[in-house]
Amino acid sequence: MSSTGMGLIAGLLLALAGILGGFSGFVFAV
């Protein structure tokens, strides 16, 4: 796999983790 593909996957994982973290934080706040 190319380094660009690895970077893309890493970026998607970070984005997904950020969304899940923000959502769980929002639910916890409510």
ZAKESE-814744 format. One line per 5 residues: number of its first residue (from 1); for each residue x negated, y, z negated of C-alpha. Coordinates in pm, 1 decimal, padded with zeros to 6 digits. Last residue first. Layout:
NUM	X:Y:Z | ...
//
This chain:
30	02694.2:01627.4:-02799.4 | 02320.6:01666.2:-02859.6 | 02272.0:01289.5:-02828.8 | 02455.2:01288.6:-02495.0 | 02238.6:01574.7:-02365.7
25	01919.6:01405.4:-02488.1 | 02027.0:01079.9:-02319.6 | 02087.0:01273.8:-01995.5 | 01756.1:01461.9:-02015.9 | 01562.0:01141.4:-02081.0
20	01741.9:00955.2:-01800.8 | 01678.4:01241.0:-01557.1 | 01313.3:01272.9:-01662.8 | 01258.7:00895.9:-01637.1 | 01412.1:00895.2:-01288.4
15	01193.6:01188.3:-01178.8 | 00882.5:01019.8:-01320.8 | 00972.1:00694.1:-01145.3 | 01034.7:00877.7:-00817.0 | 00701.8:01060.4:-00843.1
10	00515.1:00736.8:-00916.7 | 00681.4:00572.3:-00614.7 | 00582.2:00864.3:-00390.7 | 00228.1:00869.2:-00526.0 | 00191.4:00496.2:-00463.1
5	00323.2:00538.9:-00110.5 | 00076.1:00820.2:-00046.1 | -00207.1:00605.5:-00184.1 | -00126.2:00347.7:00081.6 | 00000.0:00000.0:00000.0
//
